[in-house]
Amino acid sequence: MKRLFAATLALLLALAASGQNRFKLGYGPWVTNVTETGFTVLWTTPQPSLCWVEVAPDDGTTFYAEPRKKYYQTVAGRNVQSDFHSVRIDGLEPGHSYRYRIYGQNVELTKPAHAITYGPRENAWIEPSVKTLDSNAKACRFTMLNDIHNKLDQYSALLEGKTPADMDFLLLNGDVVSFAPHRDTVIKYSFLPATKLVRSVPVVFARGNHESRGDGFADVPAIFPTPTGEFYYSFRQGPAAFLVLDGGEDKPDDDVEYSGYAHFDEYRAAELEWLKKAVKDPSFTSAPVKIVLIHIPPRNHAQAWYTERWIHDNFLPVLNEAGIDAMFCGHIHKYSYNKPGTWDNNFPIIVNSNVERLDVEVTASEIKARIFDADGKETHSHKIAVK
């Protein structure tokens, strides 16, 4: 009897241990860095694991109709085992929808050299659909939030009722967090209220000055990968070419608040040289509509801070010559519509408040911008004719 009891107990303990080590997701997934031919899927796991993504066309067929290609996160030819996962999917067709599944195995034991023991292979049991960008699309729609500053309830309220069918991408235009003390803090406040959206809707990120702060800052680029590997980049969706720019911090580099870590003047100078080339690239010049996304606006009045003036004096002259149709900003926590000439700008600049959502629809002839509060009430609207 004792032997039977001991054997049963051992079996139960083994099953419990096995159950505790089942593969599961932490935060995510979220999708970013979407192009016409690919996208990047990111997520976290509670413990280190070996993961991969399988992709299938969103054509109504079962995922099990045929073997699906496995995409891994690799470094120099080796698969990565981590609790943070970033997998690039490439080789896709423009304007097509694709389903993806995440699989993984928890790492149970790592011995010297190459001997690794894994738990069982598991499916994360979600199957989102992602649509690649398409420069031939007739229109582009996006939703913008900014300056949320860790307010999860406000974030959720602003996106209430929004679905993946409502937008081509979700723009987080800076200061979604107040500072970045840890990687998971940034992930939580950037994606948790939009969990069901961002697993399908591409996230476009324009860095705010607050994402520059905190010990976890160095992890922010990995959370929001971009085509250039920088916080400034360009992309095209439908008739619109977008320039995503980065102002960095808002005060001079030698300000006492930065404790000596700020090095943004040199960073912005390099960005300026990139911008001068980007506005001449055929993928940008050929677009019927040209839009700039940047957290800090280019203001030059008496109360403007250092980086607002720097952007005004350096980025704005280049943009004025580039045929820009509109700019969308945040940062000052107050809505304003700034017609051409307000700050020496040749194009309208809309600054969104920190308590409202901006919905934009772009066609080859017009930009429609509608602003809503957390109760879903429309507070402002604008129609901008394309030049």
Buried (B, 14 or more C-beta within 10 A) or exposed (E): EEEEEEEEEEEEEEEEEEEEBEBBBBBBBBBBBBBBBBBBBBBBBEBBBBBBBBBBBBEEEEBEEEEBEEBBBEEEEEEBBBBBBBBBBEEBEBBBBBBBBBBBBBBBEEEEEEEEEBBEEBEBEBBBBBBBBBBEBEBBBBBBBBBBBBBEEBBBBBBEEBEBEBBBBBBBBBBBBBBBBEBBBBBBBBBBBBEBBBBBBBBBBBBBBBBBBBEBBEBBBEBBBBEEEBBBBBBBBBBBBBBBBBBBBBBBBEEEEBEEEBEBBEBBEEBBEBBEEBBEEEEBEEBBBBBBBBBBBBBBEEEBBBBBBBBBEBBBBBBBEBBBBBBBBBBBBEBBBBEEEBBEBBBBBBBBBBBBBBBBBBBEEBBBBBBBBBEEEEBBEBEBEBE
